[in-house]
Amino acid sequence: MHLYVGNVADRVTEDMLQRMFEEFGQVETCTIIRDSMTGKSKGFGFVDIPDDSQANDAIKGLNGKEVLGRKLVVNKRR
């Protein structure tokens, strides 16, 4: 399942994000979207978890969780 992860703090790295989601299952890909000019995080990214049950567990476990002062928004990618 493809997940959208929003409200990501600037200091969160892809490795940090991946480790958070790996607590719920296998992560296929993890990407934080960055500004092409500055390289700074745009505050959102995407995580792919192949198992839907694990992905739903990740949504329940991480949506609203505070990470570096910001509450994550995690839901199914549209």
Wavefront OBJ file of the C-alpha trace (Angstrom):
o trace
v 0.000 0.000 0.000
v 1.241 3.482 -0.840
v 1.126 5.855 2.133
v 1.285 9.632 2.288
v 3.214 11.075 5.240
v 2.636 14.762 5.892
v 3.699 17.414 8.401
v 7.224 15.979 8.470
v 9.774 18.123 10.340
v 12.729 19.431 8.319
v 15.213 17.439 10.392
v 13.550 14.069 9.723
v 15.616 11.969 7.320
v 14.473 9.153 5.065
v 16.345 6.702 7.307
v 14.489 7.975 10.392
v 11.164 7.745 8.592
v 11.913 4.250 7.331
v 12.864 3.012 10.823
v 9.577 4.384 12.218
v 7.544 2.516 9.621
v 9.605 -0.688 9.879
v 8.210 -1.129 13.390
v 4.983 -2.151 11.640
v 6.389 -4.272 8.801
v 8.522 -4.407 5.699
v 9.099 -1.045 3.985
v 9.624 -1.280 0.236
v 10.448 2.390 -0.401
v 10.598 5.574 1.643
v 10.982 9.029 0.114
v 10.879 12.549 1.518
v 10.052 15.108 -1.168
v 12.626 17.888 -1.417
v 12.732 21.257 -3.141
v 14.800 20.890 -6.318
v 16.486 24.273 -5.869
v 17.371 24.209 -2.164
v 17.280 20.490 -1.315
v 15.168 21.294 1.758
v 12.312 19.017 2.743
v 8.885 20.094 1.542
v 7.400 18.548 4.692
v 5.896 15.420 3.184
v 6.843 12.094 1.698
v 5.695 8.641 0.688
v 6.212 5.168 2.121
v 5.366 1.893 0.391
v 4.461 -1.098 2.562
v 3.534 -4.153 0.448
v 1.330 -5.817 3.102
v -1.988 -3.953 3.498
v -2.492 -5.172 7.061
v 0.919 -3.852 8.112
v 0.262 -0.590 6.261
v -3.031 -0.126 8.118
v -1.243 -0.827 11.409
v 1.328 1.845 10.500
v -1.448 4.364 9.775
v -3.087 3.632 13.139
v 0.224 3.721 14.996
v 1.842 6.762 13.402
v -0.969 9.120 12.368
v -0.899 11.947 14.905
v 2.395 10.809 16.471
v 4.649 13.710 17.426
v 8.086 13.537 15.816
v 10.555 16.370 16.425
v 7.761 18.707 17.506
v 5.309 18.017 14.669
v 2.376 15.603 14.533
v 2.605 13.309 11.521
v -0.292 12.921 9.132
v -0.319 9.385 7.739
v -2.943 8.048 5.380
v -3.466 6.088 2.196
v -1.955 7.844 -0.806
v -4.609 9.180 -3.192
l 1 2 3 4 5 6 7 8 9 10 11 12 13 14 15 16 17 18 19 20 21 22 23 24 25 26 27 28 29 30 31 32 33 34 35 36 37 38 39 40 41 42 43 44 45 46 47 48 49 50 51 52 53 54 55 56 57 58 59 60 61 62 63 64 65 66 67 68 69 70 71 72 73 74 75 76 77 78
